[in-house]
Amino acid sequence: MQLHDVWFVLIAVLWTGYFFLEGFDFGVGVLTKLLARDRTEKRVLINTIGPVWDGNEVWLLTAGGATFAAFPDWYATLFSGFYLPLLIILICLIIRGVAFEYRHKRPEDRWQTNWEHAIFWTSLIPAFLWGVAFANIVRGVKIDENMEYVGSFLDLLNVYSILGGLVTLTLFTFHGAVFASLKTVGDIRDRSRKLATRLGVVTAVLALVFLGWTQVSRGDGTSLIAMVVAVLALVAALGFNLAGREGWSFALSGVTIAAAVAMLFLTLFPNVMPSSLNDAWNLTVTNASSSPYTLKIMTWCAAVATPLVLLYQGWTYWVFRKRIGTQHIVDVH
């Protein structure tokens, strides 16, 4: 295996980590409207991700930076062709971070309500658009012989990509509901588990259609194994959720995300961004990668930095591992 193959795998791992971690806090953000009955319960849900949401976004920065350094042509084509949806995601992430920090700064009901609306929509929109983006990458987009995207924004809105967006939205919301039941106590925990069951059934149906479509159109034996793992893990996560085993359910919903992302990257390889105009114009791990010397330096840097990131993020989750409930919320105003 050459270094550009290694970095393709590493980028897949980074996106898996991002969707696993940011996925549940997107889901919790959506649940502030779907699950919480009052402002106190909204504060409980937000507090479950309060210590970790910004750390989860490190995985996105790292995935984007690694793509820029390891596969500059892939990065250039992706970010120019998907400029509008990625810009919308970026704006949502900025507003979302501000909303988390500013929501409690003033006691007025209107002030807090507006920021709570912002948390909901800036969690829902990126959760949907990430699925649209990755579905288009797998499906193939209009790339010419100069490695340039020549399509329009509307070309990105097709049945397959919209289905992919619905899958990520429902899967992340299910993941968030399981996380909420894992991190809370009392009535909100019970309602989180019940909502997770309903969301899981919808997610299973959508995911089976989307992954099956992907397998039929672009898959092979290896991607089929990943698809089977994703489906079985989701079914098992539903079963453990019904049994009240939130820890196992959360772990298995994470396995579902990891297996689904693995399947998408397996259907891509050795391409990184297929062209729907001509297979000869596909961006591949070979023609879109940096020089071997650049990849070698990046590998050494990753070997030093990655364990440190994992350690400090793991420590954060350990420190804030306890459950919380409405009884822990103090009205500071």
ABEGO torsion letter per residue (X at the ends): XBAAAAAAAAAAAAAAAAAAAAAAAAAAAAAAAAABABAAAAAAAAAAAAAAAAAAAAAAAAAAAAAAAABAAAAAAAAAAAAAAAAAAAAAAAAAAAAAAAAAABABAAAAAAAAAAAAAAAAAAAAAAAAAAAAAAAEBBBBAAGBBABBAAAABBAAAAAAAAAAAAAAAAAAAAAAAAABBEAAAAAAAAAAAAAAAAAAAAAAAAAAAAAAAABBAAAAAAAAAAAAAAAAAAAAAAAGBAAAAAAAAAAAAAAAAAAAAAAAOABABBBAABAAABBBAAAABBBAAAAAAAAAAAAAAAAAAAAAAAAAAAAAABBBBAAABBBAX
